[in-house]
Amino acid sequence: MGLITYAPIIYIAHSACASLKREREREREREREREREERERDERERGEREREREEEKRERDERERGDERDLY
């Protein structure tokens, strides 16, 4: 008799627990997705900065070579 009385309560508690567990997993997945997007954005920005630095260095080197040619 005790099991029959508590069965609905156990079922509801189990369902609620499973629901919370699924919600936590979804939240973790969203957090992983945000972190992945943030890493990708950081890598993209880092690549852009490196390209800009390389472009500036190349321009500076070209100017310096031009200046050296003018001296001769």
mmCIF file as gemmi writes it, N, C-alpha and C atoms, coordinates in Angstrom:
data_model
loop_
_atom_site.group_PDB
_atom_site.id
_atom_site.type_symbol
_atom_site.label_atom_id
_atom_site.label_alt_id
_atom_site.label_comp_id
_atom_site.label_asym_id
_atom_site.label_entity_id
_atom_site.label_seq_id
_atom_site.pdbx_PDB_ins_code
_atom_site.Cartn_x
_atom_site.Cartn_y
_atom_site.Cartn_z
_atom_site.occupancy
_atom_site.B_iso_or_equiv
_atom_site.pdbx_formal_charge
_atom_site.auth_seq_id
_atom_site.auth_asym_id
_atom_site.pdbx_PDB_model_num
ATOM 1 N N . MET Axp A 1 ? 0.809 -1.196 0 1 0 ? 1 A 1
ATOM 2 C CA . MET Axp A 1 ? 0 0 0 1 0 ? 1 A 1
ATOM 3 C C . MET Axp A 1 ? 0.855 1.264 0 1 0 ? 1 A 1
ATOM 4 N N . GLY Axp A 2 ? 1.975 1.219 0.704 1 0 ? 2 A 1
ATOM 5 C CA . GLY Axp A 2 ? 2.828 2.387 0.771 1 0 ? 2 A 1
ATOM 6 C C . GLY Axp A 2 ? 3.37 2.791 -0.586 1 0 ? 2 A 1
ATOM 7 N N . LEU Axp A 3 ? 3.762 1.806 -1.391 1 0 ? 3 A 1
ATOM 8 C CA . LEU Axp A 3 ? 4.318 2.11 -2.705 1 0 ? 3 A 1
ATOM 9 C C . LEU Axp A 3 ? 3.279 2.747 -3.61 1 0 ? 3 A 1
ATOM 10 N N . ILE Axp A 4 ? 2.055 2.255 -3.539 1 0 ? 4 A 1
ATOM 11 C CA . ILE Axp A 4 ? 0.989 2.825 -4.357 1 0 ? 4 A 1
ATOM 12 C C . ILE Axp A 4 ? 0.735 4.275 -3.95 1 0 ? 4 A 1
ATOM 13 N N . THR Axp A 5 ? 0.804 4.56 -2.696 1 0 ? 5 A 1
ATOM 14 C CA . THR Axp A 5 ? 0.569 5.916 -2.207 1 0 ? 5 A 1
ATOM 15 C C . THR Axp A 5 ? 1.682 6.858 -2.652 1 0 ? 5 A 1
ATOM 16 N N . TYR Axp A 6 ? 2.921 6.39 -2.609 1 0 ? 6 A 1
ATOM 17 C CA . TYR Axp A 6 ? 4.055 7.249 -2.935 1 0 ? 6 A 1
ATOM 18 C C . TYR Axp A 6 ? 4.444 7.233 -4.412 1 0 ? 6 A 1
ATOM 19 N N . ALA Axp A 7 ? 3.93 6.325 -5.178 1 0 ? 7 A 1
ATOM 20 C CA . ALA Axp A 7 ? 4.301 6.2 -6.587 1 0 ? 7 A 1
ATOM 21 C C . ALA Axp A 7 ? 4.093 7.51 -7.362 1 0 ? 7 A 1
ATOM 22 N N . PRO Axp A 8 ? 2.952 8.168 -7.239 1 0 ? 8 A 1
ATOM 23 C CA . PRO Axp A 8 ? 2.794 9.43 -7.98 1 0 ? 8 A 1
ATOM 24 C C . PRO Axp A 8 ? 3.804 10.492 -7.545 1 0 ? 8 A 1
ATOM 25 N N . ILE Axp A 9 ? 4.086 10.537 -6.276 1 0 ? 9 A 1
ATOM 26 C CA . ILE Axp A 9 ? 5.044 11.52 -5.76 1 0 ? 9 A 1
ATOM 27 C C . ILE Axp A 9 ? 6.44 11.198 -6.311 1 0 ? 9 A 1
ATOM 28 N N . ILE Axp A 10 ? 6.81 9.933 -6.291 1 0 ? 10 A 1
ATOM 29 C CA . ILE Axp A 10 ? 8.113 9.51 -6.808 1 0 ? 10 A 1
ATOM 30 C C . ILE Axp A 10 ? 8.198 9.827 -8.296 1 0 ? 10 A 1
ATOM 31 N N . TYR Axp A 11 ? 7.116 9.55 -9.023 1 0 ? 11 A 1
ATOM 32 C CA . TYR Axp A 11 ? 7.102 9.809 -10.461 1 0 ? 11 A 1
ATOM 33 C C . TYR Axp A 11 ? 7.284 11.3 -10.749 1 0 ? 11 A 1
ATOM 34 N N . ILE Axp A 12 ? 6.555 12.122 -10.027 1 0 ? 12 A 1
ATOM 35 C CA . ILE Axp A 12 ? 6.659 13.576 -10.221 1 0 ? 12 A 1
ATOM 36 C C . ILE Axp A 12 ? 8.071 14.064 -9.875 1 0 ? 12 A 1
ATOM 37 N N . ALA Axp A 13 ? 8.612 13.586 -8.77 1 0 ? 13 A 1
ATOM 38 C CA . ALA Axp A 13 ? 9.957 13.993 -8.369 1 0 ? 13 A 1
ATOM 39 C C . ALA Axp A 13 ? 10.98 13.544 -9.41 1 0 ? 13 A 1
ATOM 40 N N . HIS Axp A 14 ? 10.836 12.33 -9.886 1 0 ? 14 A 1
ATOM 41 C CA . HIS Axp A 14 ? 11.758 11.811 -10.897 1 0 ? 14 A 1
ATOM 42 C C . HIS Axp A 14 ? 11.663 12.625 -12.187 1 0 ? 14 A 1
ATOM 43 N N . SER Axp A 15 ? 10.45 12.945 -12.595 1 0 ? 15 A 1
ATOM 44 C CA . SER Axp A 15 ? 10.247 13.75 -13.811 1 0 ? 15 A 1
ATOM 45 C C . SER Axp A 15 ? 10.859 15.132 -13.653 1 0 ? 15 A 1
ATOM 46 N N . ALA Axp A 16 ? 10.652 15.737 -12.494 1 0 ? 16 A 1
ATOM 47 C CA . ALA Axp A 16 ? 11.206 17.069 -12.249 1 0 ? 16 A 1
ATOM 48 C C . ALA Axp A 16 ? 12.73 17.025 -12.269 1 0 ? 16 A 1
ATOM 49 N N . CYS Axp A 17 ? 13.282 16.004 -11.664 1 0 ? 17 A 1
ATOM 50 C CA . CYS Axp A 17 ? 14.738 15.858 -11.631 1 0 ? 17 A 1
ATOM 51 C C . CYS Axp A 17 ? 15.277 15.673 -13.053 1 0 ? 17 A 1
ATOM 52 N N . ALA Axp A 18 ? 14.64 14.836 -13.835 1 0 ? 18 A 1
ATOM 53 C CA . ALA Axp A 18 ? 15.076 14.606 -15.211 1 0 ? 18 A 1
ATOM 54 C C . ALA Axp A 18 ? 14.963 15.897 -16.029 1 0 ? 18 A 1
ATOM 55 N N . SER Axp A 19 ? 13.912 16.647 -15.792 1 0 ? 19 A 1
ATOM 56 C CA . SER Axp A 19 ? 13.726 17.907 -16.509 1 0 ? 19 A 1
ATOM 57 C C . SER Axp A 19 ? 14.835 18.898 -16.151 1 0 ? 19 A 1
ATOM 58 N N . LEU Axp A 20 ? 15.154 18.993 -14.878 1 0 ? 20 A 1
ATOM 59 C CA . LEU Axp A 20 ? 16.24 19.888 -14.451 1 0 ? 20 A 1
ATOM 60 C C . LEU Axp A 20 ? 17.571 19.442 -15.048 1 0 ? 20 A 1
ATOM 61 N N . LYS Axp A 21 ? 17.783 18.152 -15.091 1 0 ? 21 A 1
ATOM 62 C CA . LYS Axp A 21 ? 19.017 17.621 -15.647 1 0 ? 21 A 1
ATOM 63 C C . LYS Axp A 21 ? 19.134 17.974 -17.134 1 0 ? 21 A 1
ATOM 64 N N . ARG Axp A 22 ? 18.042 17.823 -17.878 1 0 ? 22 A 1
ATOM 65 C CA . ARG Axp A 22 ? 18.053 18.187 -19.299 1 0 ? 22 A 1
ATOM 66 C C . ARG Axp A 22 ? 18.3 19.684 -19.468 1 0 ? 22 A 1
ATOM 67 N N . GLU Axp A 23 ? 17.693 20.504 -18.638 1 0 ? 23 A 1
ATOM 68 C CA . GLU Axp A 23 ? 17.873 21.957 -18.717 1 0 ? 23 A 1
ATOM 69 C C . GLU Axp A 23 ? 19.327 22.341 -18.418 1 0 ? 23 A 1
ATOM 70 N N . ARG Axp A 24 ? 19.933 21.703 -17.424 1 0 ? 24 A 1
ATOM 71 C CA . ARG Axp A 24 ? 21.348 21.977 -17.128 1 0 ? 24 A 1
ATOM 72 C C . ARG Axp A 24 ? 22.233 21.591 -18.305 1 0 ? 24 A 1
ATOM 73 N N . GLU Axp A 25 ? 21.93 20.46 -18.926 1 0 ? 25 A 1
ATOM 74 C CA . GLU Axp A 25 ? 22.713 20.031 -20.084 1 0 ? 25 A 1
ATOM 75 C C . GLU Axp A 25 ? 22.561 21.017 -21.242 1 0 ? 25 A 1
ATOM 76 N N . ARG Axp A 26 ? 21.355 21.503 -21.471 1 0 ? 26 A 1
ATOM 77 C CA . ARG Axp A 26 ? 21.15 22.506 -22.531 1 0 ? 26 A 1
ATOM 78 C C . ARG Axp A 26 ? 21.932 23.776 -22.219 1 0 ? 26 A 1
ATOM 79 N N . GLU Axp A 27 ? 21.93 24.188 -20.964 1 0 ? 27 A 1
ATOM 80 C CA . GLU Axp A 27 ? 22.663 25.389 -20.562 1 0 ? 27 A 1
ATOM 81 C C . GLU Axp A 27 ? 24.167 25.188 -20.768 1 0 ? 27 A 1
ATOM 82 N N . ARG Axp A 28 ? 24.671 24.006 -20.412 1 0 ? 28 A 1
ATOM 83 C CA . ARG Axp A 28 ? 26.092 23.721 -20.645 1 0 ? 28 A 1
ATOM 84 C C . ARG Axp A 28 ? 26.415 23.769 -22.132 1 0 ? 28 A 1
ATOM 85 N N . GLU Axp A 29 ? 25.53 23.222 -22.943 1 0 ? 29 A 1
ATOM 86 C CA . GLU Axp A 29 ? 25.738 23.236 -24.393 1 0 ? 29 A 1
ATOM 87 C C . GLU Axp A 29 ? 25.745 24.674 -24.924 1 0 ? 29 A 1
ATOM 88 N N . ARG Axp A 30 ? 24.838 25.51 -24.428 1 0 ? 30 A 1
ATOM 89 C CA . ARG Axp A 30 ? 24.829 26.925 -24.847 1 0 ? 30 A 1
ATOM 90 C C . ARG Axp A 30 ? 26.124 27.615 -24.429 1 0 ? 30 A 1
ATOM 91 N N . GLU Axp A 31 ? 26.602 27.312 -23.235 1 0 ? 31 A 1
ATOM 92 C CA . GLU Axp A 31 ? 27.847 27.911 -22.742 1 0 ? 31 A 1
ATOM 93 C C . GLU Axp A 31 ? 29.026 27.453 -23.607 1 0 ? 31 A 1
ATOM 94 N N . ARG Axp A 32 ? 29.074 26.175 -23.945 1 0 ? 32 A 1
ATOM 95 C CA . ARG Axp A 32 ? 30.15 25.687 -24.82 1 0 ? 32 A 1
ATOM 96 C C . ARG Axp A 32 ? 30.09 26.38 -26.18 1 0 ? 32 A 1
ATOM 97 N N . GLU Axp A 33 ? 28.886 26.573 -26.693 1 0 ? 33 A 1
ATOM 98 C CA . GLU Axp A 33 ? 28.718 27.247 -27.986 1 0 ? 33 A 1
ATOM 99 C C . GLU Axp A 33 ? 29.208 28.702 -27.903 1 0 ? 33 A 1
ATOM 100 N N . ARG Axp A 34 ? 28.855 29.394 -26.808 1 0 ? 34 A 1
ATOM 101 C CA . ARG Axp A 34 ? 29.329 30.776 -26.636 1 0 ? 34 A 1
ATOM 102 C C . ARG Axp A 34 ? 30.853 30.821 -26.564 1 0 ? 34 A 1
ATOM 103 N N . GLU Axp A 35 ? 31.445 29.882 -25.817 1 0 ? 35 A 1
ATOM 104 C CA . GLU Axp A 35 ? 32.897 29.855 -25.699 1 0 ? 35 A 1
ATOM 105 C C . GLU Axp A 35 ? 33.552 29.577 -27.051 1 0 ? 35 A 1
ATOM 106 N N . ARG Axp A 36 ? 32.964 28.657 -27.818 1 0 ? 36 A 1
ATOM 107 C CA . ARG Axp A 36 ? 33.498 28.33 -29.139 1 0 ? 36 A 1
ATOM 108 C C . ARG Axp A 36 ? 33.436 29.554 -30.055 1 0 ? 36 A 1
ATOM 109 N N . GLU Axp A 37 ? 32.295 30.251 -30.051 1 0 ? 37 A 1
ATOM 110 C CA . GLU Axp A 37 ? 32.155 31.453 -30.872 1 0 ? 37 A 1
ATOM 111 C C . GLU Axp A 37 ? 33.144 32.525 -30.448 1 0 ? 37 A 1
ATOM 112 N N . GLU Axp A 38 ? 33.351 32.649 -29.134 1 0 ? 38 A 1
ATOM 113 C CA . GLU Axp A 38 ? 34.295 33.643 -28.625 1 0 ? 38 A 1
ATOM 114 C C . GLU Axp A 38 ? 35.72 33.299 -29.066 1 0 ? 38 A 1
ATOM 115 N N . ARG Axp A 39 ? 36.092 32.017 -28.987 1 0 ? 39 A 1
ATOM 116 C CA . ARG Axp A 39 ? 37.422 31.608 -29.443 1 0 ? 39 A 1
ATOM 117 C C . ARG Axp A 39 ? 37.598 31.882 -30.932 1 0 ? 39 A 1
ATOM 118 N N . GLU Axp A 40 ? 36.593 31.553 -31.719 1 0 ? 40 A 1
ATOM 119 C CA . GLU Axp A 40 ? 36.671 31.795 -33.16 1 0 ? 40 A 1
ATOM 120 C C . GLU Axp A 40 ? 36.827 33.282 -33.457 1 0 ? 40 A 1
ATOM 121 N N . ARG Axp A 41 ? 36.055 34.111 -32.748 1 0 ? 41 A 1
ATOM 122 C CA . ARG Axp A 41 ? 36.141 35.556 -32.95 1 0 ? 41 A 1
ATOM 123 C C . ARG Axp A 41 ? 37.53 36.07 -32.569 1 0 ? 41 A 1
ATOM 124 N N . ASP Axp A 42 ? 38.053 35.579 -31.431 1 0 ? 42 A 1
ATOM 125 C CA . ASP Axp A 42 ? 39.388 35.994 -30.997 1 0 ? 42 A 1
ATOM 126 C C . ASP Axp A 42 ? 40.45 35.585 -32.013 1 0 ? 42 A 1
ATOM 127 N N . GLU Axp A 43 ? 40.324 34.357 -32.546 1 0 ? 43 A 1
ATOM 128 C CA . GLU Axp A 43 ? 41.291 33.898 -33.538 1 0 ? 43 A 1
ATOM 129 C C . GLU Axp A 43 ? 41.205 34.74 -34.807 1 0 ? 43 A 1
ATOM 130 N N . ARG Axp A 44 ? 39.988 35.072 -35.223 1 0 ? 44 A 1
ATOM 131 C CA . ARG Axp A 44 ? 39.797 35.912 -36.409 1 0 ? 44 A 1
ATOM 132 C C . ARG Axp A 44 ? 40.436 37.281 -36.195 1 0 ? 44 A 1
ATOM 133 N N . GLU Axp A 45 ? 40.162 37.885 -35.032 1 0 ? 45 A 1
ATOM 134 C CA . GLU Axp A 45 ? 40.719 39.203 -34.731 1 0 ? 45 A 1
ATOM 135 C C . GLU Axp A 45 ? 42.242 39.148 -34.658 1 0 ? 45 A 1
ATOM 136 N N . ARG Axp A 46 ? 42.77 38.086 -34.05 1 0 ? 46 A 1
ATOM 137 C CA . ARG Axp A 46 ? 44.219 37.937 -33.945 1 0 ? 46 A 1
ATOM 138 C C . ARG Axp A 46 ? 44.824 37.828 -35.347 1 0 ? 46 A 1
ATOM 139 N N . GLY Axp A 47 ? 44.201 37.059 -36.218 1 0 ? 47 A 1
ATOM 140 C CA . GLY Axp A 47 ? 44.676 36.924 -37.595 1 0 ? 47 A 1
ATOM 141 C C . GLY Axp A 47 ? 44.656 38.256 -38.33 1 0 ? 47 A 1
ATOM 142 N N . GLU Axp A 48 ? 43.579 39.03 -38.125 1 0 ? 48 A 1
ATOM 143 C CA . GLU Axp A 48 ? 43.492 40.345 -38.768 1 0 ? 48 A 1
ATOM 144 C C . GLU Axp A 48 ? 44.601 41.269 -38.274 1 0 ? 48 A 1
ATOM 145 N N . ARG Axp A 49 ? 44.855 41.258 -36.964 1 0 ? 49 A 1
ATOM 146 C CA . ARG Axp A 49 ? 45.927 42.103 -36.417 1 0 ? 49 A 1
ATOM 147 C C . ARG Axp A 49 ? 47.284 41.686 -36.972 1 0 ? 49 A 1
ATOM 148 N N . GLU Axp A 50 ? 47.503 40.366 -37.078 1 0 ? 50 A 1
ATOM 149 C CA . GLU Axp A 50 ? 48.779 39.901 -37.628 1 0 ? 50 A 1
ATOM 150 C C . GLU Axp A 50 ? 48.929 40.335 -39.078 1 0 ? 50 A 1
ATOM 151 N N . ARG Axp A 51 ? 47.872 40.232 -39.867 1 0 ? 51 A 1
ATOM 152 C CA . ARG Axp A 51 ? 47.94 40.666 -41.266 1 0 ? 51 A 1
ATOM 153 C C . ARG Axp A 51 ? 48.232 42.163 -41.349 1 0 ? 51 A 1
ATOM 154 N N . GLU Axp A 52 ? 47.583 42.943 -40.485 1 0 ? 52 A 1
ATOM 155 C CA . GLU Axp A 52 ? 47.834 44.388 -40.479 1 0 ? 52 A 1
ATOM 156 C C . GLU Axp A 52 ? 49.293 44.682 -40.133 1 0 ? 52 A 1
ATOM 157 N N . ARG Axp A 53 ? 49.833 43.982 -39.128 1 0 ? 53 A 1
ATOM 158 C CA . ARG Axp A 53 ? 51.23 44.186 -38.741 1 0 ? 53 A 1
ATOM 159 C C . ARG Axp A 53 ? 52.169 43.812 -39.884 1 0 ? 53 A 1
ATOM 160 N N . GLU Axp A 54 ? 51.868 42.694 -40.537 1 0 ? 54 A 1
ATOM 161 C CA . GLU Axp A 54 ? 52.715 42.276 -41.66 1 0 ? 54 A 1
ATOM 162 C C . GLU Axp A 54 ? 52.656 43.303 -42.789 1 0 ? 54 A 1
ATOM 163 N N . GLU Axp A 55 ? 51.462 43.811 -43.055 1 0 ? 55 A 1
ATOM 164 C CA . GLU Axp A 55 ? 51.296 44.828 -44.104 1 0 ? 55 A 1
ATOM 165 C C . GLU Axp A 55 ? 52.084 46.09 -43.747 1 0 ? 55 A 1
ATOM 166 N N . GLU Axp A 56 ? 51.998 46.534 -42.494 1 0 ? 56 A 1
ATOM 167 C CA . GLU Axp A 56 ? 52.74 47.718 -42.057 1 0 ? 56 A 1
ATOM 168 C C . GLU Axp A 56 ? 54.239 47.485 -42.166 1 0 ? 56 A 1
ATOM 169 N N . LYS Axp A 57 ? 54.691 46.291 -41.765 1 0 ? 57 A 1
ATOM 170 C CA . LYS Axp A 57 ? 56.116 45.972 -41.836 1 0 ? 57 A 1
ATOM 171 C C . LYS Axp A 57 ? 56.584 45.973 -43.28 1 0 ? 57 A 1
ATOM 172 N N . ARG Axp A 58 ? 55.797 45.373 -44.165 1 0 ? 58 A 1
ATOM 173 C CA . ARG Axp A 58 ? 56.159 45.333 -45.584 1 0 ? 58 A 1
ATOM 174 C C . ARG Axp A 58 ? 56.246 46.753 -46.147 1 0 ? 58 A 1
ATOM 175 N N . GLU Axp A 59 ? 55.26 47.592 -45.83 1 0 ? 59 A 1
ATOM 176 C CA . GLU Axp A 59 ? 55.285 48.983 -46.304 1 0 ? 59 A 1
ATOM 177 C C . GLU Axp A 59 ? 56.501 49.735 -45.762 1 0 ? 59 A 1
ATOM 178 N N . ARG Axp A 60 ? 56.802 49.523 -44.48 1 0 ? 60 A 1
ATOM 179 C CA . ARG Axp A 60 ? 57.948 50.189 -43.864 1 0 ? 60 A 1
ATOM 180 C C . ARG Axp A 60 ? 59.242 49.724 -44.53 1 0 ? 60 A 1
ATOM 181 N N . ASP Axp A 61 ? 59.357 48.407 -44.767 1 0 ? 61 A 1
ATOM 182 C CA . ASP Axp A 61 ? 60.555 47.877 -45.43 1 0 ? 61 A 1
ATOM 183 C C . ASP Axp A 61 ? 60.695 48.448 -46.834 1 0 ? 61 A 1
ATOM 184 N N . GLU Axp A 62 ? 59.582 48.554 -47.566 1 0 ? 62 A 1
ATOM 185 C CA . GLU Axp A 62 ? 59.626 49.115 -48.921 1 0 ? 62 A 1
ATOM 186 C C . GLU Axp A 62 ? 60.075 50.572 -48.886 1 0 ? 62 A 1
ATOM 187 N N . ARG Axp A 63 ? 59.576 51.341 -47.915 1 0 ? 63 A 1
ATOM 188 C CA . ARG Axp A 63 ? 59.984 52.751 -47.79 1 0 ? 63 A 1
ATOM 189 C C . ARG Axp A 63 ? 61.469 52.841 -47.471 1 0 ? 63 A 1
ATOM 190 N N . GLU Axp A 64 ? 61.938 51.974 -46.56 1 0 ? 64 A 1
ATOM 191 C CA . GLU Axp A 64 ? 63.352 52.002 -46.184 1 0 ? 64 A 1
ATOM 192 C C . GLU Axp A 64 ? 64.236 51.645 -47.374 1 0 ? 64 A 1
ATOM 193 N N . ARG Axp A 65 ? 63.809 50.653 -48.155 1 0 ? 65 A 1
ATOM 194 C CA . ARG Axp A 65 ? 64.593 50.291 -49.355 1 0 ? 65 A 1
ATOM 195 C C . ARG Axp A 65 ? 64.588 51.446 -50.346 1 0 ? 65 A 1
ATOM 196 N N . GLY Axp A 66 ? 63.444 52.101 -50.468 1 0 ? 66 A 1
ATOM 197 C CA . GLY Axp A 66 ? 63.355 53.258 -51.357 1 0 ? 66 A 1
ATOM 198 C C . GLY Axp A 66 ? 64.283 54.38 -50.892 1 0 ? 66 A 1
ATOM 199 N N . ASP Axp A 67 ? 64.339 54.608 -49.584 1 0 ? 67 A 1
ATOM 200 C CA . ASP Axp A 67 ? 65.216 55.638 -49.033 1 0 ? 67 A 1
ATOM 201 C C . ASP Axp A 67 ? 66.682 55.289 -49.281 1 0 ? 67 A 1
ATOM 202 N N . GLU Axp A 68 ? 67.021 54.002 -49.155 1 0 ? 68 A 1
ATOM 203 C CA . GLU Axp A 68 ? 68.402 53.579 -49.378 1 0 ? 68 A 1
ATOM 204 C C . GLU Axp A 68 ? 68.783 53.785 -50.837 1 0 ? 68 A 1
ATOM 205 N N . ARG Axp A 69 ? 67.862 53.519 -51.758 1 0 ? 69 A 1
ATOM 206 C CA . ARG Axp A 69 ? 68.142 53.711 -53.181 1 0 ? 69 A 1
ATOM 207 C C . ARG Axp A 69 ? 68.373 55.192 -53.481 1 0 ? 69 A 1
ATOM 208 N N . ASP Axp A 70 ? 67.609 56.05 -52.813 1 0 ? 70 A 1
ATOM 209 C CA . ASP Axp A 70 ? 67.766 57.484 -53.034 1 0 ? 70 A 1
ATOM 210 C C . ASP Axp A 70 ? 69.152 57.976 -52.606 1 0 ? 70 A 1
ATOM 211 N N . LEU Axp A 71 ? 69.753 57.319 -51.617 1 0 ? 71 A 1
ATOM 212 C CA . LEU Axp A 71 ? 71.064 57.734 -51.135 1 0 ? 71 A 1
ATOM 213 C C . LEU Axp A 71 ? 72.16 57.402 -52.138 1 0 ? 71 A 1
ATOM 214 N N . TYR Axp A 72 ? 71.963 56.392 -52.968 1 0 ? 72 A 1
ATOM 215 C CA . TYR Axp A 72 ? 73.017 55.98 -53.909 1 0 ? 72 A 1
ATOM 216 C C . TYR Axp A 72 ? 72.876 56.596 -55.229 1 0 ? 72 A 1
